Amino acid sequence: MPNYVGFLRGTGEAQSDLSPEELQHTLERYMAWSEKLAAEGNPPTGGGLSTSKSRVLRRDANGLSVTAGPFVEATEILGGYITIEAADLDEAEQLFSTHPHLDFGSIEVRKVGERGCEA
């Protein structure tokens, strides 16, 4: 069965107004979603991404350029990713549609290429 990745995006402020108790409840909801899929035989993998330091590498005719990130001025920040198995994009969408992250941001769902980059 193909793998699909969900890129979790949100604003840097999406959860900043939550109390410690609300943050704990949110974490528990994220974990419950993962545990439910695992119990159904589809354990998700993935994780959150560091917000401290990253680098973007680009090569052009002048050589390699390196830019420091992440880019906090962006309207949405990639905060994490989750990989699941699904029969097709419709099933992957249905599975991700129940993820509690949608209360705070968006999830971009894409098929993982089975032979590298594929259409």
ABEGO torsion letter per residue (X at the ends): XBBBBBBBBBBAAAAAABBAAAAAAAAAAAAAAAAAAAAAGBBBBEEBBBAABBBBBBBBAAEBBBBBOBBAABABBBABBBBBBBABAAAAAAAAAABAAAAABBBBBBBBBABEBBX
